[in-house]
Amino acid sequence: MTDAPRAPRRLILLRHGQTEYNADNRMQGQLDTELSELGRSQARAAATALVGRRPISIVSSDLRRAYDTAVEVGDNAGLPVQIDERLRETHLGDWQGLTHLDVDARAPGARAAWRGDATWAPPGGESRIDVARRSKPVVAELVEKHEDWAEKPVVLVAHGGLIAALTAALLDLPVDRWPVLGGLGNTSWVQLSAYGNPDSLSWRLDVWNASASVASDVL
């Protein structure tokens, strides 16, 4: 007699609320910006939506815009927020602090090349491959830590670029297809489900960009 299959593990990846940099189409990267008033309102709305999912754990990037969003979710769910700096946004190198127009003026075509190639990095920055390499172990460690993890989700609160890179890596997409995952709006989320044993998980994409419109600063 074989064991009954276990319920899939649900993983929710939530992007932070709006910042003034988002509103101004300015490249943030790992600059430690704060939520705008709209961003705080968005975080409260996301928390209200997600608390009904009864998360078992919340882990956040250490950057304030993500952490403050995570705290809204944690306060509503009655859970502490764990911090992991491996969930930081892509380091954008020389582009950090510049507007989209600034980058386009300095390096015409560079942003398009960056969006279309997961191996391409801004000068002095990281590629999406680099970001996935540092963030994917966070999920593996959570699988090992939470033996009872099933349909009640683990929530990671992070950034658009990281979420896209981590999702592509978990789904084991060919690197040249990573750009098919489009942008995320502020406080929109991704849901993935993992099937199988911890040492041979197969991840599937359930939801992309849920409950928000795409922002203009998506990574």
Sequence and secondary structure as in RCSB ss.txt:
>XXXX:A:sequence
MTDAPRAPRRLILLRHGQTEYNADNRMQGQLDTELSELGRSQARAAATALVGRRPISIVSSDLRRAYDTAVEVGD
NAGLPVQIDERLRETHLGDWQGLTHLDVDARAPGARAAWRGDATWAPPGGESRIDVARRSKPVVAELVEKHEDWA
EKPVVLVAHGGLIAALTAALLDLPVDRWPVLGGLGNTSWVQLSAYGNPDSLSWRLDVWNASASVASDVL
>XXXX:A:secstr
        EEEEEEE   BHHHHTTB  TT    B HHHHHHHHHHHHHHHTT  SEEEE SSHHHHHHHHHHHH
HHT  EEE GGG     GGGTT BHHHHHHHSTTHHHHHHH TT   TTS  HHHHHHHHHHHHHHHHHH TT S
SS EEEEE HHHHHHHHHHHTT  GGGGGGS    TT EEEEEEES GGG EEEEEEEEETS   TT  
